[in-house]
Structure formats: C-alpha cells, structure tokens
Amino acid sequence: MAIKWEGIMPAITTKFDDKDELDLDMFKVNIKAQLDAGVHGIVLGGTLGEASTLTDAEKRTLTQETVKFVEGKVPVLINIAEQTTKEAMLCAKKAEEDGAQGLMLLPPMRYKACDTETVQYFKDIANSTSLPIMIYNNPVDYKIEVTLDMFEDLLAECPNIEAVKESTRDTTNITRIKNRFGDRLKILTGVDTVALESLIMGAQGWVAGLVCAFPRETVAIYELQKAGRIKEAIEINRWFMPLLELDINPKLVQNIKLAELYTEIGTENVRKPRLPLFGEERAYVKHIIESSLKTRPTLPDYKNL
C-alpha cells in the first residue's frame, strides 16, 4: 500500500490488562473508534505506545493484529526507536514481514549522535527496506534535530524517505521545509497544541495524541480546515486546547490513558515504572477532562464536507 501522507494518524496507546499483558480486546475497541471517526492511518509503538517497555514479541503482535483488524482501510505504521543500526534494520525487516505499510523512524536512542552519524543511521535503515519512511524530528524530547541540510542529504539518496513528523514546535519550520523541498517531503505535525496552526501553514497531516480519547473532534478539526472552514475548526480547537496541553507533558501517556477511560475507549493501565496518575496531578487532569466533557461541542457532518 502506497501511503498518502495526509490526514489524522493517531499515535495509538498500547492497552494492558490488570496482569500487565497486552489487552487486545480493548486495543481493538480503540482502533475501531479511530476508524469510525475517519482517521487516515495508524501509528503503533511510539512514545504514547510505551514503546520502550514493549518486548519484540509484543510489538510484532500489535503490528500483526492491527493489520488484520484494519483490513487495509488505512495504512499501519510501526515506530522504530532502537539503540543500534543493526537492531533498527532488523526491526524494519520484521515490520515488513508483519504487514506494516510504513515506518516512523527516530534518531538513535540513548547515544546523542552527531549529524553525520544520524544521517548514516537513517540511510542504512532506509536502504534496508522497501517500506516508506517518516522521519520523526523531535529535538525537544530526543535532543537530536534533523536539519534541512540533513534532509537534503537523505532525500537525495533515499527515495523511500517520504515524510517528516515535524515536532520542533516551531511552526515557521513548516514554511522552511515547504520552501526547500516542495512536495518531495510531506509534513505531518506531531505536536497537538500547534496542530491547527501547522495544518493551516501547509502541513498535510497530524500524528495526534489526544485523538486516542477524542477521535471525532480531532478528525473534525482536520477536515474543517481542509475545507476552508477555518472559523469552525478554530472554535473546536479552542474547546480542545486544555486537553491538547495534556500531550506536552512528561506524563502524557498517563494523561491520555485517563482521558481514554473517561471516553470508554481505553483503560488507564500503564506499564511500570509508569504508574497511573495520583494525588494533585490526578485531580488536576480529572478536572480538565470532566470540564471538557461537560462542554463537548456538537460537531458538523465533517465526513461529508
């Protein structure tokens, strides 16, 4: 499946049961809610998916089960975040075997690679697979920035590097990417709080977080702005902002899983060392979610704009 790098692609949370095993039943409840809302792709095993806590077997199970459940309606991508090039290349091979249609690729983990090392890491992985790739550029959280010059080098040699998850939090970077690469490099914003602005500035899609709990509102914002109904998109976005801010927080996983519990498409089970929210932090997040649910907007028929 060729990937159209556009629309809403949820960074899906991984569901666990009370015994700390994969909860595939609840996982599929959430995936169904995403598909029913009209998302355009599924991203597995990212930060929200608690990737660093998953075994190789669990990642493969999630990929295989999602591909089977989605039945080709939207592309399924798996995130690769490894310490070594060798292991990342092996993950890419397994992803292809398991039916994934694309990869999201982080720079090397733990070791802060220089620009040359980072570019070589991406090239080696890209050249080892036929799958299309989205580079995850998040220098705020992962301390390595993929600069425009680095992308120039990558795009010249790796035709299957097709997109960037733009998470620098600098919306002017979207214009710089567009000016430098045109449509050669598709842009998907990766920061919920600046997503609408990023879409208006030319990003083709949104790898979203709070979509895990609020899929319809997220897709509505995308479809409305795409149709030029910016004022309506802004109104929903203003309602959404207190929730979206839960995504730019060290406990984004716990925050979003608590929201999923409220909207009945998830549980708040996390894998240790994470713990469910507690104390004042829990009370604060509950207040945000409960207040937002009381004023949840009535959405237009966004699927038929």
C-alpha positions in Angstrom: 0.0 0.0 0.0 1.4 3.4 -1.0 0.9 5.9 1.8 -0.9 9.2 1.3 0.9 11.2 3.9 -2.1 13.3 4.9 -4.9 13.5 7.5 -5.1 12.2 11.0 -2.8 9.4 12.1 -3.3 8.5 15.8 -0.2 7.6 17.8 -2.1 4.8 19.4 -1.6 3.9 23.1 -0.8 0.3 23.9 -3.5 -1.3 26.1 -2.6 -3.5 29.0 -4.8 -5.6 31.2 -4.6 -5.9 35.0 -1.9 -8.6 34.7 0.3 -6.4 32.6 -0.3 -8.4 29.4 -1.5 -6.9 26.1 -5.2 -6.1 26.2 -6.0 -6.8 22.6 -9.8 -6.6 23.1 -9.6 -3.0 24.4 -7.0 -2.2 21.9 -9.4 -3.1 19.1 -12.2 -1.1 20.8 -10.0 1.9 20.4 -8.9 1.2 16.9 -12.5 0.8 15.8 -13.3 4.1 17.3 -10.5 5.7 15.3 -11.7 4.1 12.1 -15.3 5.1 12.7 -14.2 8.7 13.3 -12.4 8.7 9.9 -8.7 8.6 10.7 -6.3 8.2 7.8 -3.6 6.0 9.3 -2.5 4.2 12.5 0.9 4.7 14.2 2.0 1.9 16.6 4.8 1.8 19.1 5.6 5.4 19.6 6.1 7.3 22.8 2.4 7.1 23.6 2.5 3.4 22.8 5.1 2.9 25.6 7.5 1.5 23.0 10.5 1.4 25.4 8.6 -1.0 27.7 7.4 -3.4 24.9 9.1 -6.7 24.1 9.9 -7.5 20.5 7.1 -10.2 20.5 4.6 -7.7 21.8 5.5 -5.2 19.1 5.1 -7.9 16.5 1.8 -8.9 17.9 0.5 -5.4 17.9 1.5 -4.9 14.3 0.0 -8.2 13.1 -3.2 -7.8 15.0 -3.7 -4.2 13.8 -3.0 -5.0 10.2 -5.5 -7.9 10.4 -8.1 -5.8 12.2 -7.8 -2.7 9.9 -8.2 -4.8 6.8 -6.5 -2.3 4.5 -8.8 0.6 5.3 -5.9 2.8 6.4 -2.1 2.2 6.4 -0.5 0.9 9.6 2.9 2.2 10.6 5.2 1.0 13.3 7.7 3.2 15.1 11.4 2.2 15.2 13.4 3.6 18.2 16.5 1.5 18.8 20.0 1.9 20.2 21.9 0.3 17.3 21.6 0.5 13.5 21.7 -3.3 13.3 18.7 -3.7 15.6 16.8 -1.0 13.8 17.4 -2.7 10.5 16.1 -6.0 11.9 13.0 -4.2 13.3 12.3 -2.8 9.8 12.6 -6.3 8.3 10.2 -7.7 10.9 7.8 -4.8 10.3 7.7 -5.6 6.6 7.1 -9.3 7.4 4.3 -8.5 9.8 2.4 -6.4 7.2 3.2 -2.9 8.2 2.8 -0.4 5.4 5.3 2.1 6.7 7.8 3.1 9.3 8.2 6.1 11.7 11.9 6.4 12.4 13.5 8.1 15.4 17.2 9.0 15.6 19.4 6.6 17.6 18.3 6.3 21.2 20.5 7.0 24.2 23.6 7.9 22.2 23.4 11.5 21.1 24.7 11.0 17.5 26.3 13.9 15.5 24.7 15.0 12.3 26.8 12.7 10.1 26.1 9.7 12.3 22.4 10.4 12.4 22.2 10.7 8.6 24.1 7.5 8.2 21.8 5.7 10.6 18.7 6.8 8.7 20.3 5.9 5.3 21.3 2.4 6.5 17.7 1.7 7.7 16.1 3.2 4.6 18.3 1.3 2.2 17.5 -2.0 4.1 13.7 -1.8 3.5 11.2 -1.1 0.7 8.8 0.4 3.2 8.1 4.2 3.1 9.5 6.1 6.0 8.5 9.1 8.0 11.4 10.7 10.0 10.4 11.8 13.5 12.1 15.1 14.1 11.7 15.9 17.8 14.7 17.7 19.2 12.8 18.9 22.2 12.3 15.4 23.7 15.1 13.4 21.9 17.9 16.0 21.7 18.7 15.5 18.1 17.5 17.8 15.4 17.2 16.7 11.8 18.1 19.9 10.0 17.1 20.9 6.5 20.6 20.1 5.2 20.4 16.7 6.7 17.1 16.1 5.0 18.7 17.3 1.7 21.3 14.6 2.0 18.7 11.9 3.0 16.2 12.7 0.2 18.9 12.7 -2.4 19.8 9.0 -1.7 16.7 7.5 -0.1 13.6 7.7 -2.2 11.5 5.9 0.4 12.1 8.6 3.0 8.9 10.5 2.1 7.7 12.4 5.2 8.6 14.1 8.4 6.8 14.1 11.7 7.6 17.8 12.5 7.8 18.2 16.2 10.3 21.0 16.7 7.3 23.1 18.0 8.5 25.9 15.6 5.6 26.3 13.2 7.8 28.5 10.9 9.8 25.3 10.2 6.9 24.1 8.1 7.4 27.1 5.7 11.1 26.4 5.6 10.5 22.8 4.7 8.0 23.7 2.0 10.3 26.3 0.5 13.2 23.9 0.4 11.6 20.7 -0.7 8.1 21.4 -2.1 6.0 18.3 -2.1 9.1 16.0 -2.0 8.9 15.8 1.8 5.4 15.5 3.2 4.9 17.2 6.6 2.8 15.8 9.4 2.7 17.9 12.6 3.5 16.0 15.7 2.5 18.4 18.5 -1.1 18.6 19.4 -1.1 22.2 20.7 0.2 23.7 17.4 -1.5 21.2 15.1 -4.2 23.5 13.6 -1.7 26.3 13.0 0.7 23.8 11.4 -2.1 22.5 9.1 -3.0 26.0 8.0 0.7 26.7 7.3 0.9 23.7 4.9 1.3 20.5 6.9 -0.5 17.7 5.2 -1.4 15.7 8.3 -1.3 15.4 12.1 0.2 12.5 14.1 -2.0 13.1 17.0 -2.1 12.2 20.7 -5.5 13.2 22.2 -7.1 11.6 19.3 -6.7 8.4 21.2 -9.5 9.6 23.5 -11.3 12.1 21.2 -11.0 10.8 17.7 -14.1 12.6 16.2 -13.1 16.0 17.4 -9.5 15.6 16.1 -10.6 14.5 12.6 -13.3 17.2 12.5 -10.6 19.9 13.0 -8.5 18.5 10.2 -11.5 18.1 7.8 -12.9 21.6 8.5 -9.6 23.4 8.0 -9.0 21.4 4.8 -12.4 22.5 3.5 -11.6 26.1 4.3 -14.0 26.3 7.3 -11.3 27.7 9.5 -13.5 29.6 11.9 -15.3 26.3 12.8 -12.0 24.5 13.2 -10.7 27.2 15.5 -13.8 27.0 17.7 -13.4 23.3 18.2 -9.6 23.8 18.7 -10.3 26.4 21.4 -12.5 23.9 23.3 -9.9 21.2 22.8 -6.8 23.2 23.9 -6.9 22.3 27.7 -7.0 18.6 26.6 -4.3 19.1 23.9 -2.0 20.5 26.5 -2.0 17.2 28.3 0.0 15.9 25.4 3.0 18.2 26.0 3.8 16.8 29.5 6.2 14.1 30.8 3.1 12.1 31.9 1.4 12.4 28.5 0.8 8.6 28.5 -1.0 8.6 31.8 -2.9 11.8 30.9 -4.2 10.4 27.7 -5.0 7.0 29.1 -7.1 8.6 31.8 -8.9 10.5 29.1 -9.5 7.2 27.2 -11.0 5.8 30.4 -13.5 8.7 30.5 -14.5 8.3 26.9 -14.8 4.5 27.3 -12.3 3.5 24.6 -9.4 2.6 26.9 -8.2 1.9 30.4 -5.6 3.7 32.5 -3.3 0.7 32.9 0.3 1.6 32.2 3.4 -0.5 32.4 5.8 0.1 35.3 7.8 2.1 36.0 4.9 4.3 35.0 2.1 4.5 37.4 -1.4 5.8 36.9 -1.8 9.4 37.9 -2.2 10.1 41.6 -2.6 13.0 44.1 -2.9 16.6 43.0 -1.7 15.7 39.5 -4.6 13.3 39.0 -7.1 15.7 40.4 -5.9 18.4 38.0 -6.1 16.1 34.9 -9.5 14.8 36.0 -10.8 18.4 36.3 -9.6 19.2 32.8 -11.2 16.1 31.3 -14.5 16.4 33.2 -14.8 20.1 32.4 -14.2 19.5 28.7 -16.7 16.7 28.6 -19.4 19.0 30.0 -18.9 21.4 27.1 -18.1 18.9 24.4 -19.0 20.5 21.1 -21.7 19.3 18.7 -19.7 18.5 15.5 -20.8 19.2 11.9 -21.1 16.4 9.4 -17.3 16.6 8.8 -17.1 13.5 6.8 -19.2 14.9 4.0 -17.7 18.4 3.6 
